[in-house]
Amino acid sequence: MRRLLPAACLALLLPLTATSAASASASASNGPDHGPGTCAKGGTLFCEDFQSLPVGGAASLRWGVDTRHGTLTVERGARGQKVLHIHTEGNGRAFLRVDDFAPPGNGFYGRLRLRVKAFPTAPDWAHYTLVEATGAGPEIVRPLGGQYVPTLGKDLWGVGADGGPTGDWTNWRESAPSRADVWQCVEWRMDPADNTISLWFDGVPKPDLTVSTRGHGGNDVDFVFPRFDTVKIGWQLYQPNPSPAAYDLWVDDIALSTGRVGCS
């Protein structure tokens, strides 16, 4: 994908909803550090913790699957809980797809726990997406993705977009390295008031990653949300012949809500 340098202008981080910021990081062997069952509590627009699903090929009447050279499998983690295993080959994709999504006022929060076995080290500027939100409007919005930056020799998280007036961009930041083979809790907010996307990792805000209507990494035009109706969670790599040649990640405790869910 074409890379544009990230914009220097960053929006102010939105005020945080009061919630505990307990870390969700755990060793790769232990699996995700679960707090109280979010899905059992209710009050979310969408929630999936995979505990009610059988082990094997992932399927549900509440969400769909979007794959190309990839698979989704429900597995048991080391602590006995069930998680979603996402596997792709080359520049394939594998997503859990939430359709008919209608957040009130077109704004929402997201939360998931994830572990990515390894991030790409080739080709230069290899770009990956883990969360994508689309709807009525041209922008394909990617609140969680990243890029291999060869000049730094690092994989870095970044918010991005494609398909709209702002062009193809990933607003990566050196302050947000993509950490491999560890469990992390990632949260994001989509605020339509100024088309602002904010992120937290393990309860800690990452203001450097924030983008907004005028503060983003694309063309010098306004970044405007579509009317969201679909959210996809999984993995897609866009460049052919990457290294490594296959990708594995594990996802758990997915929640989409009108308020911040938190990581406790």
C-alpha positions as CSV (number, residue, x, y, z in Angstrom):
1,M,0.0,0.0,0.0
2,R,1.1,3.6,-0.6
3,R,2.5,5.2,2.5
4,L,2.1,8.8,3.5
5,L,4.1,10.4,6.3
6,P,2.0,10.8,9.4
7,A,0.6,14.3,10.0
8,A,2.3,16.4,12.6
9,C,-0.9,17.8,13.9
10,L,-2.5,15.5,16.5
11,A,-5.9,16.0,18.1
12,L,-6.3,16.3,21.9
13,L,-7.2,13.0,23.6
14,L,-10.8,12.8,24.5
15,P,-11.6,12.7,28.2
16,L,-11.5,9.2,29.6
17,T,-14.6,7.6,31.0
18,A,-13.9,6.7,34.6
19,T,-12.9,3.0,34.7
20,S,-10.3,0.9,36.3
21,A,-7.1,0.5,34.2
22,A,-6.0,-2.9,35.4
23,S,-3.4,-4.4,33.0
24,A,-4.6,-7.2,30.8
25,S,-1.0,-8.2,29.8
26,A,0.0,-11.7,30.6
27,S,2.7,-14.1,29.4
28,A,2.0,-15.8,26.1
29,S,1.8,-19.2,27.7
30,N,-0.8,-18.1,30.3
31,G,-3.4,-16.7,28.1
32,P,-5.5,-13.6,28.6
33,D,-6.1,-12.3,32.1
34,H,-9.8,-12.3,32.4
35,G,-11.8,-10.0,34.7
36,P,-15.5,-10.3,35.3
37,G,-17.4,-11.7,32.3
38,T,-18.2,-8.7,30.2
39,C,-20.7,-10.5,28.0
40,A,-22.5,-11.9,31.0
41,K,-23.0,-8.4,32.3
42,G,-24.9,-7.2,29.2
43,G,-25.2,-3.5,28.2
44,T,-23.0,-3.8,25.1
45,L,-23.9,-3.3,21.5
46,F,-22.0,-6.5,20.6
47,C,-20.1,-8.9,22.8
48,E,-18.3,-12.2,22.1
49,D,-16.1,-14.1,24.6
50,F,-16.3,-17.5,22.7
51,Q,-17.2,-19.4,25.9
52,S,-20.5,-20.7,24.5
53,L,-19.1,-21.8,21.2
54,P,-17.8,-25.3,20.5
55,V,-14.1,-25.9,19.8
56,G,-13.4,-26.0,16.1
57,G,-14.3,-23.9,13.0
58,A,-15.7,-20.6,14.2
59,A,-19.3,-19.9,13.4
60,S,-22.2,-18.0,15.0
61,L,-25.6,-16.7,14.1
62,R,-24.6,-13.3,15.6
63,W,-21.6,-12.6,13.4
64,G,-20.2,-13.6,10.0
65,V,-16.8,-14.6,8.7
66,D,-14.7,-12.9,6.0
67,T,-11.6,-14.9,4.8
68,R,-9.2,-15.3,2.0
69,H,-6.3,-17.7,2.5
70,G,-7.2,-17.6,6.2
71,T,-9.1,-19.5,8.9
72,L,-10.9,-18.8,12.2
73,T,-10.9,-21.5,14.9
74,V,-12.2,-21.6,18.4
75,E,-9.6,-23.1,20.7
76,R,-9.0,-23.6,24.4
77,G,-6.3,-21.4,26.0
78,A,-3.8,-22.5,28.6
79,R,-6.2,-21.4,31.4
80,G,-9.1,-23.4,30.0
81,Q,-11.0,-20.4,28.5
82,K,-11.9,-20.4,24.8
83,V,-10.2,-17.9,22.4
84,L,-10.4,-17.2,18.7
85,H,-7.4,-18.4,16.7
86,I,-6.9,-16.4,13.5
87,H,-4.5,-17.8,10.9
88,T,-3.6,-16.4,7.5
89,E,-1.1,-17.3,4.7
90,G,0.9,-14.7,2.8
91,N,-1.2,-11.6,2.3
92,G,-4.5,-13.3,3.2
93,R,-7.2,-12.1,5.5
94,A,-9.4,-13.6,8.2
95,F,-12.0,-11.6,10.0
96,L,-14.9,-12.0,12.4
97,R,-17.5,-9.7,10.9
98,V,-20.2,-7.8,12.8
99,D,-22.9,-6.8,10.4
100,D,-26.1,-4.7,10.9
101,F,-24.1,-2.6,13.4
102,A,-25.9,0.6,14.3
103,P,-24.2,2.6,17.1
104,P,-26.4,5.4,18.4
105,G,-25.2,8.7,17.0
106,N,-22.5,6.9,15.0
107,G,-20.1,6.7,17.9
108,F,-18.9,3.8,19.9
109,Y,-16.1,2.2,22.0
110,G,-14.4,-1.1,21.3
111,R,-12.4,-3.5,23.4
112,L,-10.5,-6.7,22.7
113,R,-7.7,-8.8,24.1
114,L,-5.2,-10.1,21.6
115,R,-1.8,-11.8,21.1
116,V,0.0,-11.7,17.8
117,K,2.6,-14.4,17.4
118,A,4.8,-12.3,15.0
119,F,4.6,-9.1,13.0
120,P,6.0,-8.7,9.5
121,T,9.7,-7.8,8.9
122,A,9.3,-7.7,5.1
123,P,8.6,-6.2,2.7
124,D,9.4,-2.6,3.6
125,W,6.3,-0.7,4.7
126,A,4.3,-3.9,5.1
127,H,0.9,-2.9,6.4
128,Y,-1.5,-4.8,8.5
129,T,-5.1,-4.3,9.9
130,L,-6.7,-5.8,12.9
131,V,-9.9,-3.7,13.2
132,E,-11.8,-2.2,10.4
133,A,-15.1,-0.2,10.4
134,T,-17.1,0.7,7.3
135,G,-20.5,1.9,6.3
136,A,-22.3,4.5,4.2
137,G,-19.5,6.7,3.1
138,P,-16.2,6.3,1.2
139,E,-13.7,6.0,4.1
140,I,-12.6,2.6,5.2
141,V,-11.6,3.3,8.8
142,R,-8.9,1.2,10.5
143,P,-8.8,2.1,14.2
144,L,-6.2,-0.6,14.9
145,G,-3.5,-1.5,12.4
146,G,0.2,-0.9,11.9
147,Q,3.2,-0.9,9.6
148,Y,6.7,-2.3,9.4
149,V,8.9,0.8,9.2
150,P,12.2,-0.2,7.7
151,T,14.0,3.1,8.5
152,L,13.4,2.2,12.2
153,G,13.5,-1.6,11.9
154,K,10.3,-1.8,13.9
155,D,6.6,-2.6,13.6
156,L,4.5,0.2,14.9
157,W,0.8,0.6,15.7
158,G,-1.2,3.2,13.8
159,V,-4.7,4.4,13.0
160,G,-5.4,4.5,9.3
161,A,-7.9,4.7,6.5
162,D,-8.3,4.0,2.7
163,G,-10.8,4.4,-0.1
164,G,-11.9,8.0,0.7
165,P,-10.7,11.5,0.1
166,T,-7.9,11.3,2.7
167,G,-6.3,8.5,0.6
168,D,-4.3,5.5,1.9
169,W,-2.5,6.3,5.2
170,T,-1.4,4.8,8.4
171,N,-0.7,7.2,11.2
172,W,2.0,5.1,13.0
173,R,4.0,6.4,15.9
174,E,7.4,5.3,17.2
175,S,5.9,5.6,20.8
176,A,3.5,2.7,20.0
177,P,5.5,-0.4,19.0
178,S,3.6,-3.5,18.0
179,R,4.6,-6.1,20.6
180,A,4.7,-9.7,19.5
181,D,3.8,-12.8,21.5
182,V,2.2,-11.0,24.5
183,W,-1.4,-10.7,25.5
184,Q,-2.6,-7.1,25.5
185,C,-6.0,-5.4,26.1
186,V,-6.7,-2.8,23.4
187,E,-9.5,-0.2,23.5
188,W,-10.5,2.4,21.0
189,R,-13.1,5.2,20.8
190,M,-14.8,6.4,17.6
191,D,-16.2,9.9,18.4
192,P,-18.2,11.4,15.6
193,A,-18.1,14.9,17.2
194,D,-14.8,15.6,15.5
195,N,-14.3,12.2,13.7
196,T,-11.8,11.4,16.4
197,I,-10.2,8.0,17.1
198,S,-8.5,7.4,20.4
199,L,-6.7,4.3,21.7
200,W,-5.7,2.7,25.0
201,F,-3.3,-0.3,25.5
202,D,-3.7,-2.2,28.8
203,G,-5.7,0.8,30.2
204,V,-3.0,3.4,29.3
205,P,-4.0,6.1,26.8
206,K,-1.9,6.5,23.6
207,P,-2.6,10.2,22.6
208,D,0.1,10.1,20.0
209,L,-2.1,7.7,18.0
210,T,-5.2,10.0,18.1
211,V,-6.5,11.2,14.7
212,S,-9.4,13.6,14.0
213,T,-11.1,15.6,11.2
214,R,-8.0,17.8,10.5
215,G,-5.3,15.9,12.4
216,H,-4.6,12.6,10.5
217,G,-2.0,11.1,8.2
218,G,-3.6,11.5,4.8
219,N,-4.3,14.1,2.2
220,D,-5.0,17.6,3.3
221,V,-8.8,17.3,3.4
222,D,-11.2,16.5,6.2
223,F,-11.3,12.9,7.5
224,V,-15.0,12.1,8.0
225,F,-16.5,8.9,9.4
226,P,-18.9,6.9,7.2
227,R,-22.3,5.9,8.8
228,F,-21.0,2.8,10.4
229,D,-22.8,-0.5,9.9
230,T,-20.0,-3.1,9.9
231,V,-17.0,-3.8,12.1
232,K,-14.4,-6.5,11.3
233,I,-11.9,-7.9,13.8
234,G,-9.0,-10.2,12.7
235,W,-6.0,-9.8,10.5
236,Q,-5.2,-8.7,7.0
237,L,-1.7,-8.1,5.4
238,Y,-1.7,-6.3,2.1
239,Q,1.7,-6.9,0.5
240,P,2.6,-10.2,-1.3
241,N,5.5,-12.4,-0.2
242,P,5.8,-11.2,3.4
243,S,8.1,-12.5,6.0
244,P,7.1,-14.4,8.0
245,A,5.0,-16.2,5.3
246,A,2.1,-17.0,7.7
247,Y,0.5,-15.1,10.6
248,D,-1.3,-16.3,13.8
249,L,-3.1,-14.3,16.4
250,W,-5.5,-15.0,19.3
251,V,-8.4,-12.8,20.2
252,D,-10.8,-12.8,23.1
253,D,-13.3,-10.7,25.0
254,I,-14.5,-8.6,22.0
255,A,-16.9,-5.8,23.1
256,L,-18.5,-2.9,21.2
257,S,-20.4,-0.4,23.4
258,T,-21.7,3.1,23.9
259,G,-19.4,3.6,26.9
260,R,-15.9,2.5,27.7
261,V,-15.7,-1.1,28.8
262,G,-12.2,-1.1,30.3
263,C,-9.8,-3.9,30.7
264,S,-10.5,-5.1,34.3
